[in-house]
Amino acid sequence: MKRLKGIIFIVSGAMLWGATGPLMEWLLNHTPLTVSFMLTIRLSVAGILLLTYLLLTGKNIFGIWQHKLWGRQLIVFGIAGMLGVQFTFVAAINESNAVLATLLQFLAPIFVVAYVSLSLKKWPPKYQVLGIIGTLIGLFLLLTNASFESLLISPKALLWGIGVGLTFAFYTLYPARLMKEWSVLLVVGWGMLVGGFTLGLVSRVWQQSTQWVVLVDFKILMLLVALIFFGTVAFILFLSSMKYITAVETSILSSIEPLTAMVISVIIFGTSLGFWQLIGVFVMLVCVTWLSIAGEKA
């Protein structure tokens, strides 16, 4: 029963995460909202909601700031990790589409393997090399539809996509000690708030009067609320699932995320992928899953 509960949590969470990509794509394409304004609102509000929830359940949400070491790490995570992965992801959507941006985040395991190998000063195991080669082949098919003469996304979109993979790898690796010492929700809540406030300060969000006026539109406001809600609930479901199922099962079932983004994008935007692009998607998902399964057994 507990395992079924975990599966329901991860599938629901992955589908909600997958839905946020096309939703952000629609907002960026059909409203004057910018990447920086939308992310400032999303991260700040989601962070406040999570921290308020923890406060209401009796948690000491300010204790982490009483330790300089943990406070510094939290700031780094909030800016380079939380804000980094969110900004590159939305920027990749803005330059391409939700499907490609969602799939490009699956490059993260390659960067994780590279980092670990450099840290240990030795070549990665054969299964990791094979997984990386397969993932890159899948990526090539996705970006070119098996044509050596054309790249189906702009170089700028590709750079943002690589940025998604890099920041997602950092987001995964860096806060391990933080989350072990403090609760995951606490670190994520403060990370969102730090990232949102930092972006707001840099972009001077209070001066963007044309952006604030857009929120008067009830439809746009409700879509933004849905975006914040979906993202926050999805993360909670994802974390909760890990109590009941293994990391391997989580990795496999989280592949529903790009598939959800793909289905929604096809229905809403009429996004279509060529035959070899679809093959590339399949190859990427299989190889990323292989990396997770083999890594669990190693």
Backbone bond lengths (Angstrom), bond angles and torsions (degrees), N, CA, C in turn:
res aa  C-N    CA-C-N  psi(-1)  N-CA   C-N-CA  omega(-1)  CA-C   N-CA-C  phi
1 M - - - 1.472 - - 1.533 111.01 -
2 K 1.362 114.89 -42.07 1.463 119.16 179.56 1.530 110.82 -65.01
3 R 1.340 116.13 -38.78 1.459 120.15 179.76 1.531 109.95 -63.99
4 L 1.340 116.37 -42.16 1.465 120.78 178.01 1.533 110.17 -61.60
5 K 1.324 115.56 -39.42 1.463 120.94 178.18 1.530 110.09 -61.17
6 G 1.336 115.82 -44.09 1.461 120.52 178.81 1.513 112.04 -62.86
7 I 1.346 116.84 -41.16 1.469 121.36 179.47 1.527 110.65 -64.27
8 I 1.339 116.07 -42.18 1.473 120.32 178.57 1.522 110.07 -62.99
9 F 1.340 116.98 -40.94 1.462 121.28 179.81 1.529 111.27 -62.58
10 I 1.344 117.49 -49.10 1.466 119.81 -175.39 1.521 111.38 -69.80
11 V 1.328 117.21 -38.35 1.473 120.01 178.45 1.531 110.11 -65.17
12 S 1.332 116.37 -44.72 1.475 120.59 179.24 1.530 110.34 -63.55
13 G 1.343 115.96 -44.55 1.459 120.31 179.82 1.518 112.40 -62.80
14 A 1.346 116.38 -43.88 1.462 120.90 -179.75 1.530 111.38 -63.98
15 M 1.321 116.56 -39.55 1.461 120.61 179.19 1.535 111.22 -66.71
16 L 1.337 116.42 -38.68 1.461 119.71 177.67 1.526 110.97 -67.23
17 W 1.359 116.29 -40.81 1.465 119.75 176.84 1.525 110.01 -63.04
18 G 1.333 115.42 -42.35 1.458 119.68 179.50 1.517 112.14 -62.21
19 A 1.346 116.32 -33.17 1.467 120.40 -179.01 1.522 112.06 -73.46
20 T 1.333 118.30 -25.74 1.462 120.10 -177.13 1.528 111.90 -67.66
21 G 1.350 116.81 -31.80 1.468 120.12 -179.67 1.524 112.85 -60.71
22 P 1.354 118.41 -57.85 1.467 120.45 177.57 1.531 112.76 -60.57
23 L 1.328 117.23 -32.53 1.463 120.41 179.16 1.534 110.16 -65.28
24 M 1.330 115.87 -43.87 1.467 119.85 176.52 1.520 111.05 -65.18
25 E 1.341 116.24 -38.47 1.463 120.09 178.33 1.530 110.62 -60.77
26 W 1.330 116.64 -42.33 1.473 120.10 179.89 1.526 110.54 -64.19
27 L 1.335 116.91 -44.89 1.463 120.70 -179.50 1.528 111.60 -62.46
28 L 1.320 117.30 -39.98 1.460 120.83 -179.72 1.525 111.79 -70.19
29 N 1.340 116.56 -33.60 1.474 120.81 -177.00 1.522 113.71 -84.66
30 H 1.340 117.63 -27.37 1.459 120.40 -171.46 1.526 114.40 -116.07
31 T 1.318 117.82 2.25 1.462 120.64 177.82 1.530 108.70 -135.53
32 P 1.329 117.45 164.44 1.477 119.98 177.67 1.531 113.20 -75.77
33 L 1.328 118.44 0.30 1.462 121.26 -177.52 1.526 111.26 -58.91
34 T 1.326 116.16 135.46 1.457 121.57 178.20 1.527 109.78 -97.84
35 V 1.326 115.36 165.55 1.469 120.99 179.08 1.531 110.42 -58.67
36 S 1.342 116.98 -47.58 1.465 120.84 -175.49 1.529 111.83 -66.46
37 F 1.338 117.61 -41.42 1.469 120.15 -178.95 1.529 110.41 -66.60
38 M 1.330 116.06 -47.44 1.461 120.62 -177.71 1.527 110.97 -61.54
39 L 1.327 116.80 -42.22 1.465 120.03 -179.12 1.520 112.36 -71.20
40 T 1.336 117.03 -35.95 1.466 120.04 177.11 1.520 110.23 -58.48
41 I 1.335 116.52 -47.68 1.454 121.63 179.96 1.524 110.48 -65.36
42 R 1.334 116.13 -46.89 1.471 120.40 -176.00 1.524 111.91 -61.70
43 L 1.333 117.19 -50.42 1.461 120.98 -176.98 1.522 111.77 -67.67
44 S 1.331 116.52 -44.25 1.468 120.39 -177.09 1.529 111.18 -63.80
45 V 1.329 116.62 -48.54 1.464 120.14 -178.22 1.526 111.16 -66.20
46 A 1.345 117.22 -43.81 1.468 120.83 179.42 1.525 110.86 -62.65
47 G 1.344 116.88 -40.65 1.458 120.78 178.39 1.519 111.59 -63.60
48 I 1.337 116.93 -43.93 1.467 121.38 178.89 1.532 110.45 -62.96
49 L 1.331 116.89 -41.08 1.466 120.52 179.81 1.531 111.68 -63.29
50 L 1.330 116.82 -44.87 1.467 120.40 -179.95 1.529 111.57 -64.64
51 L 1.325 116.44 -44.76 1.465 120.27 -179.09 1.526 111.12 -67.50
52 T 1.328 116.91 -36.52 1.465 120.51 177.05 1.528 110.59 -64.20
53 Y 1.341 115.28 -41.19 1.470 120.34 177.72 1.531 110.25 -60.20
54 L 1.339 117.02 -45.26 1.467 120.83 180.00 1.521 110.88 -65.03
55 L 1.340 116.41 -38.59 1.462 121.29 179.42 1.529 110.69 -63.38
56 L 1.331 116.00 -41.14 1.466 121.21 -179.33 1.530 112.45 -69.55
57 T 1.349 115.80 -23.98 1.473 119.39 178.46 1.531 111.86 -91.38
58 G 1.338 115.87 9.63 1.459 120.22 174.11 1.514 116.12 89.34
59 K 1.337 118.11 9.98 1.468 120.89 -179.68 1.530 110.39 -80.79
60 N 1.335 115.08 146.28 1.467 121.10 174.76 1.525 108.13 -86.34
61 I 1.313 116.88 99.55 1.466 120.24 -173.60 1.534 112.84 -83.81
62 F 1.343 117.52 -11.51 1.469 119.76 -176.55 1.536 112.98 -100.95
63 G 1.331 117.15 -8.38 1.459 121.05 -176.91 1.520 113.69 -58.56
64 I 1.307 117.38 -34.62 1.471 121.43 -176.97 1.524 111.88 -62.30
65 W 1.350 116.70 -29.23 1.467 120.48 -177.86 1.521 112.41 -78.87
66 Q 1.324 117.63 -7.79 1.460 121.29 178.87 1.528 111.62 -81.24
67 H 1.333 116.00 -5.75 1.468 122.15 178.83 1.531 108.58 -116.57
68 K 1.331 116.83 115.03 1.471 120.98 -175.10 1.529 112.23 -58.42
69 L 1.337 116.17 -41.37 1.466 120.40 -178.49 1.522 111.02 -59.99
70 W 1.347 115.98 -51.63 1.458 119.97 -178.18 1.533 110.49 -68.69
71 G 1.311 116.39 -35.38 1.469 119.81 178.67 1.524 111.75 -62.29
72 R 1.342 116.42 -43.82 1.474 120.55 178.57 1.522 110.87 -63.63
73 Q 1.341 115.64 -43.98 1.468 119.33 179.55 1.520 111.49 -63.29
74 L 1.332 116.30 -36.02 1.456 120.93 179.64 1.530 110.74 -66.71
75 I 1.327 116.54 -38.73 1.470 120.52 178.01 1.530 110.34 -65.49
76 V 1.336 116.03 -43.86 1.479 120.11 178.11 1.524 110.68 -61.11
77 F 1.345 115.97 -44.50 1.464 120.31 179.35 1.531 110.80 -63.40
78 G 1.333 116.37 -43.13 1.458 120.04 -178.06 1.512 112.73 -62.78
79 I 1.343 116.88 -39.35 1.465 120.55 -176.42 1.528 111.90 -86.47
80 A 1.340 116.71 -54.98 1.470 120.18 -175.48 1.523 112.88 -79.96
81 G 1.354 116.40 -31.71 1.455 119.43 -178.26 1.509 113.23 -90.55
82 M 1.346 116.60 -69.45 1.459 121.37 -175.47 1.528 111.82 -63.34
83 L 1.338 117.25 -54.69 1.462 120.33 -179.79 1.526 110.38 -67.26
84 G 1.347 116.17 -39.04 1.460 120.02 -178.64 1.518 112.91 -58.73
85 V 1.326 116.67 -50.14 1.470 120.00 -177.47 1.527 111.49 -69.36
86 Q 1.340 116.43 -37.68 1.460 119.88 -179.80 1.526 110.95 -68.08
87 F 1.349 117.09 -44.40 1.465 120.31 -176.28 1.525 111.41 -67.50
88 T 1.334 116.68 -45.77 1.465 118.88 -179.76 1.528 111.31 -64.28
89 F 1.353 116.26 -36.44 1.461 120.57 179.50 1.529 111.10 -64.08
90 V 1.342 116.46 -48.59 1.462 119.93 -178.60 1.529 110.60 -69.11
91 A 1.344 117.09 -36.41 1.465 120.46 177.54 1.532 110.35 -64.67
92 A 1.334 116.86 -37.96 1.470 120.84 177.19 1.525 110.64 -65.02
93 I 1.340 116.72 -39.39 1.467 120.86 175.89 1.524 109.82 -62.14
94 N 1.329 115.83 -43.72 1.463 121.89 -177.97 1.523 111.60 -62.68
95 E 1.336 116.54 -33.92 1.466 120.95 -178.02 1.531 113.12 -90.33
96 S 1.341 117.54 -18.32 1.470 120.18 -179.57 1.516 109.14 -133.86
97 N 1.337 116.51 -102.02 1.462 121.14 174.77 1.527 109.31 -161.04
98 A 1.321 115.85 171.36 1.464 121.10 -173.97 1.527 112.42 -63.67
99 V 1.333 117.05 -36.19 1.466 120.80 -177.60 1.525 110.51 -63.49
100 L 1.338 116.68 -51.53 1.465 120.40 -178.58 1.528 111.38 -64.10
101 A 1.331 116.85 -42.61 1.466 120.38 -179.84 1.527 110.89 -61.79
102 T 1.330 116.70 -42.17 1.465 120.98 -179.33 1.521 110.99 -65.39
103 L 1.329 116.20 -40.61 1.463 119.89 -179.39 1.526 111.98 -71.71
104 L 1.332 116.99 -34.85 1.461 119.86 -178.02 1.530 112.29 -67.56
105 Q 1.342 117.84 -21.75 1.462 119.22 176.38 1.522 110.86 -68.27
106 F 1.344 116.54 -17.68 1.463 120.39 178.22 1.531 112.27 -75.39
107 L 1.343 116.15 1.94 1.466 119.67 171.96 1.527 111.08 -77.02
108 A 1.329 115.89 -13.82 1.469 120.63 -175.62 1.533 113.58 -52.00
109 P 1.360 119.66 -44.45 1.477 118.49 -179.49 1.524 113.61 -57.18
110 I 1.343 117.35 -30.58 1.472 120.29 178.39 1.523 109.85 -64.02
111 F 1.324 116.46 -45.00 1.465 120.29 -179.45 1.521 111.12 -69.19
112 V 1.327 117.42 -33.43 1.463 121.19 176.31 1.529 110.00 -63.76
113 V 1.334 116.34 -46.13 1.469 121.50 178.49 1.528 110.22 -60.76
114 A 1.329 116.68 -43.92 1.466 121.35 -179.49 1.527 110.63 -61.96
115 Y 1.322 116.79 -43.37 1.472 121.33 -179.70 1.525 111.20 -63.72
116 V 1.322 116.11 -47.19 1.469 120.51 -179.36 1.528 110.57 -62.70
117 S 1.333 116.41 -41.93 1.471 120.50 -179.64 1.524 111.35 -64.10
118 L 1.334 116.75 -41.91 1.465 120.14 178.34 1.526 110.93 -66.56
119 S 1.337 116.65 -37.48 1.469 121.00 179.48 1.527 110.95 -65.01
120 L 1.338 115.97 -40.30 1.465 121.09 -178.75 1.528 112.51 -86.35
121 K 1.363 115.18 -9.32 1.469 122.12 -179.32 1.533 112.24 56.52
122 K 1.331 114.48 45.94 1.458 118.98 175.05 1.521 110.19 -152.88
123 W 1.331 114.90 157.61 1.464 119.61 -178.53 1.520 110.37 -67.19
124 P 1.322 116.64 147.89 1.474 119.34 178.36 1.520 110.91 -69.20
125 P 1.329 119.18 158.11 1.474 122.82 177.76 1.525 111.15 -59.76
126 K 1.335 115.59 161.35 1.466 120.65 -176.73 1.522 112.79 -58.96
127 Y 1.364 116.62 -39.35 1.463 118.88 -177.31 1.525 110.82 -63.19
128 Q 1.353 117.11 -33.53 1.461 120.59 178.91 1.527 110.70 -71.80
129 V 1.327 116.26 -40.13 1.475 120.14 178.07 1.530 110.09 -61.26
130 L 1.344 116.20 -46.18 1.465 120.66 179.02 1.535 111.04 -62.55
131 G 1.337 115.79 -40.81 1.460 120.00 178.83 1.511 112.21 -63.64
132 I 1.340 116.38 -40.65 1.463 121.47 179.36 1.522 110.93 -66.48
133 I 1.345 116.29 -45.58 1.474 120.15 179.17 1.525 110.23 -60.14
134 G 1.331 116.32 -44.44 1.464 120.12 179.45 1.519 112.03 -63.16
135 T 1.337 116.71 -41.29 1.463 120.63 178.96 1.523 111.10 -62.92
136 L 1.342 116.93 -41.97 1.462 121.20 179.46 1.532 112.04 -67.01
137 I 1.336 116.02 -36.00 1.473 119.63 175.91 1.528 109.68 -64.16
138 G 1.340 115.77 -44.37 1.460 120.43 177.48 1.524 111.41 -61.03
139 L 1.339 116.31 -41.17 1.466 120.88 178.61 1.525 110.90 -63.29
140 F 1.342 116.61 -41.79 1.469 120.64 178.57 1.529 110.89 -59.63
141 L 1.326 116.16 -45.03 1.466 120.21 178.87 1.532 111.17 -64.29
142 L 1.329 115.85 -39.22 1.466 120.17 -179.88 1.522 111.25 -63.79
143 L 1.325 116.68 -42.00 1.468 121.13 -174.01 1.522 113.77 -84.36
144 T 1.337 118.09 -18.07 1.470 120.10 -174.81 1.522 114.41 -124.48
145 N 1.350 117.34 -12.79 1.468 122.32 -173.29 1.536 110.25 56.57
146 A 1.333 115.23 38.27 1.467 124.89 177.48 1.521 113.35 67.51
147 S 1.328 118.00 20.76 1.463 121.41 176.91 1.527 108.75 -107.41
148 F 1.336 116.29 123.64 1.459 120.50 -179.56 1.531 112.09 -75.63
149 E 1.320 116.27 -8.97 1.461 120.50 -174.34 1.521 113.57 -98.89
150 S 1.325 118.51 -7.87 1.460 118.39 -175.85 1.523 111.98 -140.29
151 L 1.334 114.25 144.19 1.457 121.84 172.95 1.516 106.21 -113.04
152 L 1.346 116.81 122.57 1.458 121.15 -170.52 1.525 113.80 -82.02
153 I 1.330 117.18 -1.38 1.467 120.03 172.11 1.523 108.18 -130.90
154 S 1.316 116.61 160.99 1.462 120.63 -179.28 1.525 110.38 -72.45
155 P 1.348 116.85 153.66 1.469 119.53 176.66 1.525 112.21 -55.72
156 K 1.352 117.25 -35.20 1.463 121.63 179.51 1.528 110.46 -63.69
157 A 1.345 115.78 -43.23 1.465 120.18 178.89 1.526 110.56 -63.91
158 L 1.331 116.50 -39.40 1.463 121.05 179.09 1.529 110.95 -64.09
159 L 1.341 116.65 -41.23 1.464 120.45 178.79 1.528 110.94 -63.49
160 W 1.337 116.38 -43.16 1.464 119.29 177.02 1.530 110.19 -63.50
161 G 1.334 116.50 -37.75 1.462 120.84 178.77 1.515 112.19 -63.79
162 I 1.345 116.52 -42.27 1.468 120.52 176.00 1.521 109.37 -63.81
163 G 1.344 115.16 -36.90 1.462 120.18 176.34 1.518 112.02 -60.65
164 V 1.344 116.57 -37.72 1.471 120.84 176.88 1.525 109.86 -59.75
165 G 1.337 116.50 -46.79 1.462 120.81 -179.98 1.525 111.92 -61.80
166 L 1.341 116.82 -43.90 1.466 121.28 -179.43 1.524 111.99 -64.81
167 T 1.330 116.11 -48.68 1.463 119.32 -177.74 1.524 111.71 -69.66
168 F 1.342 116.57 -32.35 1.459 119.98 177.45 1.529 110.16 -66.70
169 A 1.347 116.26 -37.34 1.464 120.20 176.94 1.531 109.99 -64.99
170 F 1.336 116.40 -43.27 1.470 120.86 177.46 1.521 110.24 -63.36
171 Y 1.322 116.55 -43.09 1.469 123.25 179.00 1.531 110.61 -59.15
172 T 1.335 115.99 -33.61 1.465 120.99 -179.09 1.523 112.40 -78.58
173 L 1.337 116.50 -42.23 1.459 121.47 -172.90 1.531 114.24 -84.59
174 Y 1.324 116.57 -44.58 1.465 120.49 -168.31 1.530 114.54 -62.88
175 P 1.338 119.61 -46.29 1.477 118.86 -172.00 1.525 115.30 -83.72
176 A 1.332 118.07 13.48 1.471 120.49 -175.93 1.527 111.70 -55.59
177 R 1.345 116.96 -49.38 1.464 120.63 -179.42 1.526 111.44 -67.87
178 L 1.329 115.38 -39.26 1.466 120.49 178.78 1.526 110.81 -58.22
179 M 1.341 114.96 -47.85 1.462 120.32 -176.10 1.522 112.07 -72.60
180 K 1.329 116.01 -24.51 1.469 119.52 177.27 1.527 110.10 -75.06
181 E 1.328 115.76 -37.12 1.458 121.18 -178.26 1.528 111.68 -78.58
182 W 1.334 115.97 -37.75 1.455 122.37 -178.87 1.528 108.76 -120.78
183 S 1.302 118.03 168.55 1.471 119.56 -178.71 1.526 110.52 -70.68
184 V 1.323 115.22 148.49 1.462 121.04 -178.27 1.528 110.78 -60.54
185 L 1.332 116.68 -45.77 1.464 120.12 -178.24 1.525 111.57 -63.00
186 L 1.330 116.93 -34.74 1.457 120.55 178.94 1.528 110.36 -65.24
187 V 1.325 116.31 -46.92 1.465 121.27 179.91 1.524 110.86 -63.75
188 V 1.328 116.41 -43.07 1.463 120.43 -179.90 1.534 110.90 -66.92
189 G 1.334 116.58 -42.52 1.457 120.30 179.82 1.519 112.06 -60.10
190 W 1.345 116.48 -49.57 1.462 120.06 178.33 1.532 111.11 -67.56
191 G 1.344 115.96 -36.05 1.465 119.58 178.07 1.521 111.53 -59.65
192 M 1.339 115.82 -43.86 1.465 120.86 177.66 1.530 111.19 -62.70
193 L 1.327 115.39 -44.06 1.461 119.52 -177.35 1.530 111.05 -67.12
194 V 1.322 117.36 -43.70 1.474 121.65 177.80 1.531 110.01 -62.22
195 G 1.349 115.91 -46.28 1.460 119.80 179.75 1.523 112.23 -63.18
196 G 1.337 116.30 -44.55 1.460 120.80 -179.27 1.516 112.62 -64.64
197 F 1.341 117.17 -44.49 1.459 121.16 -179.61 1.533 110.99 -67.44
198 T 1.337 116.88 -38.14 1.462 120.60 178.61 1.523 110.90 -62.92
199 L 1.323 116.30 -47.09 1.462 120.23 179.18 1.527 110.59 -64.07
200 G 1.331 116.34 -39.33 1.454 120.41 178.44 1.519 112.25 -61.74
201 L 1.345 116.33 -40.43 1.459 120.68 178.68 1.524 111.33 -67.54
202 V 1.333 116.50 -46.13 1.466 121.14 -178.93 1.526 111.38 -63.54
203 S 1.330 117.09 -42.55 1.470 120.58 -177.77 1.534 112.83 -87.88
204 R 1.343 116.35 -1.42 1.468 122.31 -178.71 1.538 110.41 50.37
205 V 1.303 114.15 59.20 1.457 121.24 -173.02 1.526 112.57 -59.36
206 W 1.328 117.30 -29.36 1.462 120.95 -179.00 1.537 112.63 -68.01
207 Q 1.353 116.20 -17.50 1.465 119.84 -179.79 1.534 112.61 -92.72
208 Q 1.335 116.32 -6.98 1.474 120.02 -175.72 1.530 109.94 -86.76
209 S 1.319 115.20 70.57 1.469 120.90 -175.42 1.524 112.52 -60.91
210 T 1.338 117.24 -36.54 1.476 119.72 -179.38 1.522 111.08 -64.92
211 Q 1.337 116.71 -30.88 1.461 120.83 178.55 1.532 110.91 -71.31
212 W 1.326 116.24 -43.85 1.464 120.07 -179.55 1.527 111.51 -64.13
213 V 1.348 115.98 -36.22 1.469 120.33 -179.28 1.530 110.25 -61.68
214 V 1.353 116.82 -35.00 1.467 121.68 -179.07 1.532 110.88 -58.20
215 L 1.342 116.49 -33.28 1.459 120.93 -176.53 1.524 112.79 -68.33
216 V 1.331 116.22 -11.57 1.469 119.88 175.79 1.525 110.14 -67.15
217 D 1.342 115.80 -27.83 1.465 121.16 177.14 1.527 108.50 -67.49
218 F 1.317 117.29 115.68 1.469 122.42 -173.89 1.531 111.33 -59.38
219 K 1.337 117.41 -41.43 1.463 121.47 -178.42 1.527 110.99 -61.76
220 I 1.334 116.27 -46.66 1.469 120.52 -179.65 1.522 110.51 -65.51
221 L 1.337 116.01 -40.91 1.465 120.07 179.07 1.521 111.13 -61.40
222 M 1.339 117.22 -42.55 1.463 121.24 179.94 1.534 111.50 -66.71
223 L 1.332 116.72 -36.38 1.466 120.12 177.61 1.527 110.60 -66.58
224 L 1.331 115.92 -38.77 1.463 119.83 178.12 1.527 110.48 -67.18
225 V 1.336 116.35 -40.00 1.470 121.07 176.42 1.532 109.99 -61.89
226 A 1.340 115.98 -42.79 1.472 120.79 178.47 1.522 110.73 -61.97
227 L 1.328 116.53 -39.97 1.465 121.79 179.31 1.527 110.66 -61.71
228 I 1.325 116.28 -45.36 1.468 121.05 178.75 1.527 110.37 -64.87
229 F 1.335 115.80 -45.24 1.463 121.14 -177.97 1.523 111.49 -63.85
230 F 1.344 116.76 -49.27 1.466 121.07 -179.66 1.527 110.86 -57.55
231 G 1.343 115.64 -46.90 1.463 119.73 -177.17 1.513 112.35 -63.48
232 T 1.339 116.86 -43.65 1.465 121.01 -178.57 1.530 111.37 -67.24
233 V 1.329 116.80 -48.28 1.473 121.17 -179.20 1.528 110.39 -64.06
234 A 1.340 116.76 -39.69 1.465 120.93 -179.64 1.526 110.99 -59.81
235 F 1.333 116.11 -42.81 1.459 119.53 -178.93 1.524 111.28 -66.43
236 I 1.329 116.64 -41.63 1.472 120.92 178.71 1.526 110.26 -62.25
237 L 1.347 116.60 -42.62 1.469 120.87 178.93 1.526 110.91 -63.91
238 F 1.338 115.98 -41.06 1.462 120.92 179.67 1.527 110.82 -61.16
239 L 1.339 115.81 -47.61 1.465 120.12 179.74 1.526 111.60 -64.14
240 S 1.338 116.06 -41.23 1.464 121.15 -178.65 1.524 111.60 -64.58
241 S 1.334 116.65 -34.14 1.474 120.45 -177.70 1.520 111.77 -63.86
242 M 1.345 116.82 -29.66 1.450 120.81 -175.50 1.528 112.67 -69.51
243 K 1.331 116.90 -11.74 1.472 120.69 175.82 1.526 111.25 -77.50
244 Y 1.329 116.52 -21.05 1.470 120.38 -170.34 1.530 114.32 -115.74
245 I 1.343 117.88 -22.85 1.464 119.96 -178.85 1.521 109.74 -129.32
246 T 1.329 116.09 164.98 1.459 121.03 -176.44 1.523 111.54 -77.76
247 A 1.341 115.21 165.33 1.463 120.96 178.75 1.532 110.76 -62.54
248 V 1.335 116.03 -34.48 1.466 120.42 178.99 1.529 110.44 -63.79
249 E 1.334 115.94 -47.97 1.468 119.74 179.15 1.525 110.79 -62.84
250 T 1.327 116.73 -37.81 1.458 120.92 177.50 1.524 110.59 -61.70
251 S 1.337 115.87 -44.76 1.464 120.75 -179.60 1.522 111.69 -62.54
252 I 1.330 116.31 -44.14 1.460 120.99 -178.36 1.531 110.57 -65.40
253 L 1.323 116.11 -49.20 1.459 120.42 -175.69 1.526 112.52 -71.24
254 S 1.347 117.91 -24.55 1.462 119.92 178.64 1.525 111.66 -70.70
255 S 1.346 116.60 -11.81 1.469 120.47 175.56 1.527 111.34 -64.42
256 I 1.325 116.30 -13.30 1.474 120.43 176.11 1.524 110.23 -64.81
257 E 1.343 116.51 -23.94 1.474 120.80 -177.12 1.526 112.66 -57.62
258 P 1.369 119.20 -57.55 1.472 117.99 179.29 1.519 112.90 -65.82
259 L 1.333 117.22 -30.16 1.469 119.67 178.70 1.531 110.25 -66.85
260 T 1.340 116.29 -38.81 1.467 120.31 176.32 1.521 110.36 -63.88
261 A 1.329 116.07 -45.31 1.471 120.42 178.41 1.518 110.78 -59.31
262 M 1.338 116.21 -38.66 1.454 121.08 -179.00 1.525 111.40 -66.37
263 V 1.330 116.01 -46.93 1.472 120.62 -178.50 1.528 110.60 -62.46
264 I 1.346 116.40 -46.47 1.466 120.39 -179.19 1.525 110.53 -64.55
265 S 1.327 116.92 -40.77 1.467 120.36 -179.87 1.522 111.90 -65.17
266 V 1.329 116.33 -36.98 1.468 120.11 177.64 1.531 110.45 -65.91
267 I 1.349 115.87 -42.83 1.474 120.50 -177.95 1.529 111.27 -70.12
268 I 1.343 117.21 -45.52 1.465 120.98 -173.91 1.530 112.70 -83.95
269 F 1.333 116.73 -46.02 1.460 120.35 -173.19 1.526 113.88 -103.30
270 G 1.325 116.36 -9.30 1.454 118.42 -177.11 1.520 111.78 72.25
271 T 1.338 115.83 21.09 1.465 120.55 178.58 1.524 109.67 -61.99
272 S 1.306 116.51 134.73 1.469 119.52 179.13 1.520 109.90 -132.45
273 L 1.308 115.90 146.72 1.466 121.76 177.58 1.516 108.88 -117.20
274 G 1.335 115.06 144.29 1.454 120.04 177.64 1.523 111.24 -71.08
275 F 1.322 116.04 169.37 1.464 121.26 -178.31 1.524 111.83 -56.07
276 W 1.346 116.93 -50.22 1.455 120.02 -177.64 1.524 112.47 -70.83
277 Q 1.332 116.67 -25.89 1.464 119.51 173.83 1.533 110.59 -65.66
278 L 1.333 115.98 -41.83 1.463 120.13 177.57 1.525 111.02 -63.97
279 I 1.332 115.69 -39.32 1.466 120.25 175.15 1.525 109.70 -61.10
280 G 1.341 116.01 -41.36 1.461 121.09 178.59 1.514 112.26 -61.51
281 V 1.339 116.52 -42.22 1.465 121.14 177.31 1.520 109.89 -59.26
282 F 1.326 116.52 -46.58 1.468 121.74 -179.50 1.531 110.72 -61.23
283 V 1.332 116.64 -45.92 1.467 121.46 -178.69 1.530 110.50 -62.97
284 M 1.339 117.11 -42.51 1.466 120.40 179.54 1.522 111.76 -61.67
285 L 1.329 116.33 -46.72 1.458 120.33 -177.91 1.526 111.52 -65.42
286 V 1.333 116.80 -39.73 1.466 121.00 178.67 1.528 110.56 -64.24
287 C 1.338 116.85 -43.76 1.464 120.70 -176.53 1.529 111.74 -70.11
288 V 1.337 117.24 -38.89 1.463 120.08 177.36 1.531 109.69 -64.29
289 T 1.342 116.04 -41.00 1.471 120.55 177.42 1.529 110.34 -64.07
290 W 1.328 116.39 -40.61 1.462 121.99 177.91 1.525 110.86 -60.43
291 L 1.334 116.91 -43.36 1.460 120.82 177.73 1.532 110.72 -58.65
292 S 1.335 116.42 -40.45 1.471 121.24 -178.99 1.527 111.12 -69.08
293 I 1.331 115.78 -46.83 1.469 119.92 -177.83 1.518 112.00 -65.40
294 A 1.325 116.45 -47.34 1.470 120.67 179.82 1.518 110.92 -64.62
295 G 1.334 115.82 -37.62 1.464 119.83 178.91 1.514 111.42 -64.90
296 E 1.333 117.40 -36.55 1.455 122.07 179.82 1.532 110.55 -66.71
297 K 1.335 115.23 -35.29 1.464 120.04 -177.45 1.526 112.38 -82.12
298 A 1.358 115.75 -22.43 1.467 119.41 -174.91 1.532 111.19 -67.90
